[in-house]
Amino acid sequence: MKHEETVTKVMDALESIRPFLNKDGGDIELIDVKDGIVSVKLQGNCNGCPMSFSTMKLGVENTIKQFAPEILEVIEVE
């Protein structure tokens, strides 16, 4: 699969969850997609929130894997 296709699927996944993050005063930014690892940055109220780890693993990672099953992991970068 082409790298661009994977990036597009990841972007679509982020767009699908962005409204939920925006509702809580947060947002998410795609930093990189490389070797099956997606790097994202949580912004606004989501950055540093105690729930951000579970948001990342349960919400963001699961959603991205639904859109792009080739993704192995989603990590948060500062």
Secondary structure, 3 states (H helix, E strand, C coil): CCHHHHHHHHHHHHHHHHHHHHHCCEEEEEEEEECCEEEEEEEECCCCCCCHHHHHHHHHHHHHHHHCCCCCEEEECC
